[in-house]
Amino acid sequence: MSKVQMKRVFICGLNSERQEALDLLQRAGVVEITSGDLDQDGLKTVDAGAERAEAVQKSSQAEQALSILDEFAPEEIGLLESLEGTKEIGLASYDERSGHIDEYMSKAAELIRLQKQIAEHRSAIPKCQTRLETLSAWKDLDIPLDFSGTDKTKVFIGSIGQEADAAAVYSLIQEQTETEEPVDLDVTSFSKDKMLSSFMAVCHAEDAETVENALRRINFVKAPSSTLIPSEEAETVKKEITQHEEEIQKLVEEVKTYAPERDNIRLAADYYNLQADKYAVLSKLPQSENAFFVSGYTPAAYADALSEKFEKLNAVVEISDPGEDEEIPVALKNGFFSGPMETVVESYSLPNKFEIDPSKIIACFYYILFGLMLSDAGYGLILTIGCGYVLLKVKNLKPSMEKMMKLMFFSGISTTFWGFMFGSFFGDAVNVIATTFFNRPDIAFRPLWFNSMDEPIRLLSFAFLIGIIHLFTGMFIKLYQLIKAGQIKDAIYDVVFWLMFVGGAIIYLLSMQMIVDMLSLKFMLSPAVGKVGGIIAILGCIGVVLTGGRDSKNPIIRLLLGLYGAYGITSWLSDILSYSRLLALGLATGCIAQVFNKLGTMLGNGPVGAIFFIIIFVFGNALNLAINVLGAYVHTNRLQFVEFFGKFYEGGGKQFEPFTENTKYYSVKEEI
């Protein structure tokens, strides 16, 4: 239906025009280039790996410069601006600015240099702070830390790894001196804690070796060397920290002066990213001494225009239909309503060349299922208005974001519709507010159809009906695909018999009083109709049993496989029951909203109660909306992937990946 028709394209041009040809292909973005045939004599490829690596490196440098600007001179952008995609730039403007790429890269290099200097100063500050912490232990010492004594004395300044005052240190040293008489020693303590004790020990010069050996035995560590008194050293270190901070501020201000160059550096990042992609393509293009060759696929709609463009480059373009055995890349093209479903299809698998694009059919069910799972008019209006506003205000949304906004926009419309049908507007907020704050219990948000909270079985029956229609639609798609492929027998055996089996069984069940009562249905089929349904189901079952194992030549195995195939009716039952999640999630949304509304009325109808209600109402409904939108999205996808696709869809198509501009900031499009 909406699969883009592909054509085989072959281009032959002169090597002198190769660069311009690659630029044209990249800007056009409509040709998927495949590896060429190198079997012919004289054809070879060019190794452009080094050039590509250089382009990647320069693009990374530009990105690094941009991250530096984002850190020190962040760009102020609004929420809507953050959703924007690449900015389109005219070809003439791009060519003119590309001539200044070296200048832009020099600015990027300067930013990287400044950031490196900032990093050096920043790394120096912790070292200075550590030095200050070390010096704080010696703040009362009035001599330099590397002072070692006089001609007649020896001074030891340092610390040991335990808590000890001057007397304790004196005792430890004396215990380790190994002399009969105590050494004449003076110990002054400067600081102590459980981990470290700092002190100064003074002894006569002739006892220096004995004391030094004793200190070594108690794991003495000398104080850091310094020619200044600790207090003076601390002041010097503080000045260094101040100097580093001032230098950092100066460098940061210099970085900010490059903020106007942000767009130019972005262009440079994209420019080299484009160059890298072109070198990657160049490395796989077959070439002769004078010519280059491009082969690949292009959408049929662009084939003629592409030929005209390359004729201006004196290139030969040959357009042909792909062969039946070729693995043709798949691209989907749908309108505003069904376009968002492309993301759903792609996240599962693209259709193979024998299958239709199910996007339009999925759209018809997807929005209905999503709306039934959320089913609150208030939440639906928030989704519709919010997403609609974004779609109107932001003209160049990122493609993926645009599809998501459209998906939520239509899902919001469906949610609003079902909210009105079931009488839910932020749960029972209308009735709660009217009753609590205006004493008007008669005011309520009335359902247009029925209240799902009061009649859950009715909603469950409706969910099963939607599920049956959904699943049967999948079977009819399979029927269409088999007939289109000329597989008439398979269409009868694998689809018609199953439709008879399941459809007849449903008709028969609806003629039974027990089933009608169980589902609270307001109608029951007549016994005669039920009997006809039963006969159809039996005939369908017989057909399934007799044809389910038709691939086997052994009649017994064929019969056993057919019986096993008929057992597949249980999977149909399971699939239909899966649609009960429409009831579960729909009721969950309403119940949670009602709980928050009830909590909000706990403080009564006074001013304090009103403020409390508003806070609970806003917080509770925001949380409920976020949780249940996610739940509706996940479970709606699951119903498509497991139940619906399971009836007809295999997938396995290869994504169409044209050689195009994979840029982050700018796009230069060639009109094709």
RAWO-V309140 format. One record per residue. RES is the residue in three letters. SS is DSSP state (H for helix, E for strand, - for the rest). Layout:
[[RES:SS] [RES:SS]]
//
This chain:
[[MET:-] [SER:-] [LYS:E] [VAL:-] [GLN:-] [MET:E] [LYS:E] [ARG:E] [VAL:E] [PHE:E] [ILE:E] [CYS:E] [GLY:E] [LEU:E] [ASN:H] [SER:H] [GLU:H] [ARG:H] [GLN:H] [GLU:H] [ALA:H] [LEU:H] [ASP:H] [LEU:H] [LEU:H] [GLN:H] [ARG:H] [ALA:H] [GLY:-] [VAL:-] [VAL:E] [GLU:E] [ILE:E] [THR:E] [SER:-] [GLY:-] [ASP:-] [LEU:-] [ASP:-] [GLN:-] [ASP:-] [GLY:-] [LEU:-] [LYS:E] [THR:-] [VAL:-] [ASP:-] [ALA:-] [GLY:H] [ALA:H] [GLU:H] [ARG:H] [ALA:H] [GLU:H] [ALA:H] [VAL:H] [GLN:H] [LYS:H] [SER:H] [SER:H] [GLN:H] [ALA:H] [GLU:H] [GLN:H] [ALA:H] [LEU:H] [SER:H] [ILE:H] [LEU:H] [ASP:H] [GLU:H] [PHE:H] [ALA:-] [PRO:-] [GLU:-] [GLU:-] [ILE:-] [GLY:-] [LEU:-] [LEU:-] [GLU:H] [SER:H] [LEU:H] [GLU:E] [GLY:-] [THR:-] [LYS:E] [GLU:E] [ILE:-] [GLY:-] [LEU:H] [ALA:H] [SER:H] [TYR:H] [ASP:H] [GLU:H] [ARG:H] [SER:H] [GLY:-] [HIS:-] [ILE:H] [ASP:H] [GLU:H] [TYR:H] [MET:H] [SER:H] [LYS:H] [ALA:H] [ALA:H] [GLU:H] [LEU:H] [ILE:H] [ARG:H] [LEU:H] [GLN:H] [LYS:H] [GLN:H] [ILE:H] [ALA:H] [GLU:H] [HIS:H] [ARG:H] [SER:H] [ALA:H] [ILE:H] [PRO:H] [LYS:H] [CYS:H] [GLN:H] [THR:H] [ARG:H] [LEU:H] [GLU:H] [THR:H] [LEU:H] [SER:H] [ALA:-] [TRP:-] [LYS:-] [ASP:-] [LEU:-] [ASP:-] [ILE:-] [PRO:E] [LEU:-] [ASP:-] [PHE:-] [SER:-] [GLY:-] [THR:-] [ASP:-] [LYS:-] [THR:E] [LYS:E] [VAL:E] [PHE:E] [ILE:E] [GLY:E] [SER:E] [ILE:E] [GLY:-] [GLN:-] [GLU:-] [ALA:-] [ASP:-] [ALA:H] [ALA:H] [ALA:H] [VAL:H] [TYR:H] [SER:H] [LEU:H] [ILE:H] [GLN:H] [GLU:H] [GLN:-] [THR:-] [GLU:-] [THR:-] [GLU:-] [GLU:-] [PRO:-] [VAL:-] [ASP:-] [LEU:E] [ASP:E] [VAL:E] [THR:E] [SER:E] [PHE:E] [SER:E] [LYS:E] [ASP:-] [LYS:-] [MET:-] [LEU:-] [SER:E] [SER:E] [PHE:E] [MET:E] [ALA:E] [VAL:E] [CYS:E] [HIS:E] [ALA:H] [GLU:H] [ASP:H] [ALA:H] [GLU:H] [THR:H] [VAL:H] [GLU:H] [ASN:H] [ALA:H] [LEU:H] [ARG:H] [ARG:H] [ILE:-] [ASN:-] [PHE:-] [VAL:E] [LYS:E] [ALA:-] [PRO:-] [SER:-] [SER:-] [THR:-] [LEU:-] [ILE:E] [PRO:H] [SER:H] [GLU:H] [GLU:H] [ALA:H] [GLU:H] [THR:H] [VAL:H] [LYS:H] [LYS:H] [GLU:H] [ILE:H] [THR:H] [GLN:H] [HIS:H] [GLU:H] [GLU:H] [GLU:H] [ILE:H] [GLN:H] [LYS:H] [LEU:H] [VAL:H] [GLU:H] [GLU:H] [VAL:H] [LYS:H] [THR:-] [TYR:-] [ALA:H] [PRO:H] [GLU:H] [ARG:H] [ASP:H] [ASN:H] [ILE:H] [ARG:H] [LEU:H] [ALA:H] [ALA:H] [ASP:H] [TYR:H] [TYR:H] [ASN:H] [LEU:H] [GLN:H] [ALA:H] [ASP:H] [LYS:H] [TYR:H] [ALA:H] [VAL:H] [LEU:H] [SER:-] [LYS:-] [LEU:-] [PRO:E] [GLN:E] [SER:-] [GLU:-] [ASN:-] [ALA:E] [PHE:E] [PHE:E] [VAL:E] [SER:E] [GLY:E] [TYR:E] [THR:E] [PRO:E] [ALA:H] [ALA:H] [TYR:H] [ALA:H] [ASP:H] [ALA:H] [LEU:H] [SER:H] [GLU:H] [LYS:H] [PHE:H] [GLU:H] [LYS:-] [LEU:-] [ASN:-] [ALA:-] [VAL:E] [VAL:E] [GLU:E] [ILE:E] [SER:E] [ASP:-] [PRO:-] [GLY:-] [GLU:-] [ASP:-] [GLU:-] [GLU:-] [ILE:-] [PRO:-] [VAL:E] [ALA:-] [LEU:E] [LYS:-] [ASN:-] [GLY:-] [PHE:-] [PHE:-] [SER:-] [GLY:-] [PRO:-] [MET:H] [GLU:H] [THR:H] [VAL:H] [VAL:H] [GLU:H] [SER:H] [TYR:H] [SER:-] [LEU:E] [PRO:-] [ASN:-] [LYS:-] [PHE:-] [GLU:-] [ILE:-] [ASP:-] [PRO:-] [SER:H] [LYS:H] [ILE:H] [ILE:H] [ALA:H] [CYS:H] [PHE:H] [TYR:H] [TYR:H] [ILE:H] [LEU:H] [PHE:H] [GLY:H] [LEU:H] [MET:H] [LEU:H] [SER:-] [ASP:-] [ALA:H] [GLY:H] [TYR:H] [GLY:H] [LEU:H] [ILE:H] [LEU:H] [THR:H] [ILE:H] [GLY:H] [CYS:H] [GLY:H] [TYR:H] [VAL:H] [LEU:H] [LEU:H] [LYS:H] [VAL:-] [LYS:-] [ASN:-] [LEU:E] [LYS:-] [PRO:H] [SER:H] [MET:H] [GLU:H] [LYS:H] [MET:H] [MET:H] [LYS:H] [LEU:H] [MET:H] [PHE:H] [PHE:H] [SER:H] [GLY:H] [ILE:H] [SER:H] [THR:H] [THR:H] [PHE:H] [TRP:H] [GLY:H] [PHE:H] [MET:H] [PHE:H] [GLY:-] [SER:-] [PHE:E] [PHE:-] [GLY:-] [ASP:E] [ALA:H] [VAL:H] [ASN:H] [VAL:H] [ILE:H] [ALA:H] [THR:H] [THR:H] [PHE:H] [PHE:H] [ASN:-] [ARG:-] [PRO:-] [ASP:-] [ILE:-] [ALA:-] [PHE:-] [ARG:-] [PRO:-] [LEU:-] [TRP:-] [PHE:-] [ASN:-] [SER:-] [MET:-] [ASP:-] [GLU:-] [PRO:H] [ILE:H] [ARG:H] [LEU:H] [LEU:H] [SER:H] [PHE:H] [ALA:H] [PHE:H] [LEU:H] [ILE:H] [GLY:H] [ILE:H] [ILE:H] [HIS:H] [LEU:H] [PHE:H] [THR:H] [GLY:H] [MET:H] [PHE:H] [ILE:H] [LYS:H] [LEU:H] [TYR:H] [GLN:H] [LEU:H] [ILE:H] [LYS:H] [ALA:-] [GLY:-] [GLN:-] [ILE:H] [LYS:H] [ASP:H] [ALA:H] [ILE:H] [TYR:H] [ASP:H] [VAL:H] [VAL:H] [PHE:H] [TRP:H] [LEU:H] [MET:H] [PHE:H] [VAL:H] [GLY:H] [GLY:H] [ALA:H] [ILE:H] [ILE:H] [TYR:H] [LEU:H] [LEU:-] [SER:-] [MET:-] [GLN:H] [MET:H] [ILE:H] [VAL:H] [ASP:H] [MET:H] [LEU:-] [SER:-] [LEU:-] [LYS:-] [PHE:-] [MET:-] [LEU:-] [SER:-] [PRO:H] [ALA:H] [VAL:H] [GLY:H] [LYS:H] [VAL:H] [GLY:H] [GLY:H] [ILE:H] [ILE:H] [ALA:H] [ILE:H] [LEU:H] [GLY:H] [CYS:H] [ILE:H] [GLY:H] [VAL:H] [VAL:H] [LEU:H] [THR:H] [GLY:-] [GLY:-] [ARG:-] [ASP:-] [SER:-] [LYS:-] [ASN:-] [PRO:H] [ILE:H] [ILE:H] [ARG:H] [LEU:H] [LEU:H] [LEU:H] [GLY:H] [LEU:H] [TYR:H] [GLY:H] [ALA:H] [TYR:-] [GLY:-] [ILE:H] [THR:H] [SER:H] [TRP:H] [LEU:H] [SER:H] [ASP:H] [ILE:H] [LEU:H] [SER:H] [TYR:-] [SER:-] [ARG:H] [LEU:H] [LEU:H] [ALA:H] [LEU:H] [GLY:H] [LEU:H] [ALA:H] [THR:H] [GLY:H] [CYS:H] [ILE:H] [ALA:H] [GLN:H] [VAL:H] [PHE:H] [ASN:H] [LYS:H] [LEU:H] [GLY:H] [THR:-] [MET:-] [LEU:-] [GLY:-] [ASN:-] [GLY:-] [PRO:H] [VAL:H] [GLY:H] [ALA:H] [ILE:H] [PHE:H] [PHE:H] [ILE:H] [ILE:H] [ILE:H] [PHE:H] [VAL:H] [PHE:H] [GLY:H] [ASN:H] [ALA:H] [LEU:H] [ASN:H] [LEU:H] [ALA:H] [ILE:H] [ASN:H] [VAL:H] [LEU:H] [GLY:H] [ALA:H] [TYR:H] [VAL:H] [HIS:H] [THR:H] [ASN:H] [ARG:H] [LEU:H] [GLN:H] [PHE:H] [VAL:H] [GLU:H] [PHE:H] [PHE:H] [GLY:H] [LYS:H] [PHE:-] [TYR:-] [GLU:-] [GLY:-] [GLY:-] [GLY:E] [LYS:-] [GLN:E] [PHE:-] [GLU:-] [PRO:-] [PHE:-] [THR:-] [GLU:-] [ASN:-] [THR:-] [LYS:-] [TYR:-] [TYR:E] [SER:E] [VAL:-] [LYS:-] [GLU:-] [GLU:-] [ILE:-]]
//
